[in-house]
Amino acid sequence: MVALTSLPPLDLVIQSEAQSAAHPYWSLGCCSYLHPSQGHSSILMQLQRSDPVLKMGVEVMRPALNLEPKYRVTMLTREEWTRGPRMPPIFKGLFWFTDWSRTMEGPGAGVSGQSMERRLSVSLGNHATVFLAEVYAIFACVYELQMNVRAEKYATLRCDGQAALKALQAAKTTSPLVQQCQTMLHDIYTLQTAGMYWVPGHPEVQENEITYKLAKDGSAQKFIGP
C-alpha cells in the first residue's frame, strides 16, 4: 500500500516528528537523561547516535533581554551613502566592514579593519544560515576590537545585513550567537564606543566590495569541524 501511494511509512513519520520536537527541548535544558531507555530520553539517545553533530545543540535558547544596550545601531539610507565621494561625516574612530558570502563549498565571513589594515576570512562550514553568517561576521569584528585595543575612543562597524543589525538592536533574543555578540559589545564599552551602521550592497561602496571578496575567500576555505 505504501508503494502504491508513494507515502513514507507512518511509523517513520511519527519517529521523525518526535525527534524534531525532542531535540530543541533538550537544547533548551527541558529534557534530561534520568531514564535513557524510556520516553523522550530514548528518542534523544537514538537521534544522537544517528549523527554526532546533533549533540552540539541548536541555535536557540530561552528568551534573553537586552534592555539598555551600550552601543547604537543606525540605518542610513542609500542616498546618504552615495550622495558624495566620501563616507557620511558621522563616522569617526576605527572603521570596520563586515560581510558574508556563499559558494559551492559553503558560507564564509569577511572582516576588514580599514583603519588598522586588518583582513579576515572565515569559513563557516555547511550549516550556517545567511543570518548566522552575518551575525558571526560582526562577532568576529568585535572580537578583533577586544583583542587589539587602540587609543581611539570610537569604533564604526558597517554591515549590509539589516536582519543581523536589527537582531542586535532588539530588546529580546532567542539566539545564543546574537546574545554573545551583544555581550561582547557591552564589554568593549569601557574601552570604545561602538556604532553599527547599515551599508548598501558592496558594488556601491569600495571597502565593502573588498570585505565581500574576503568573505568569498573564507567560503572557499576548507572548514574543520562538524
ABEGO torsion letter per residue (X at the ends): XAAAAGBBBAAAAAAAAAAAAAAAAAAAGABBAABAABEAAAAAAAAAAABAAAAAEBBBBBBBBBABBABBBBBBBAAAAAABABBBAABBEBBBBBBBBBBAAEBBBBBBBAAAGBBBBBBAEAABBAAAAAAAAAAAAAAAAAABBBABABBBBBBABAAAAAAAABABBABAAAAAAAAAAAAAAAABBBBBBBBBBAAABAAAAAAAAAAAAAAABBBBEX
